[in-house]
């Protein structure tokens, strides 16, 4: 199970490519705490992929970039 902070750590580090110190600042935690969060997240994802374990997200509201873009485009169309 991925906690919201683990998902955020994955996003900042792996998708956004931020250095750990900068990602830690974004999350308002120390670099060592960020590293522990990220290590746990990587382990959870690895277990899901390699051993076929379920990967669930706890307490997270997931919004993809495409969903945000779609809403922005719909808002633009309604204001034109």
ABEGO torsion letter per residue (X at the ends): XBBAAAAAAAAAAAAAGBBAAAAAAAAGBBAAAAAAAAAAAAAAAAAAAAAGBBBBBBGBBBBBAAAAAAAAAAAAAAAX
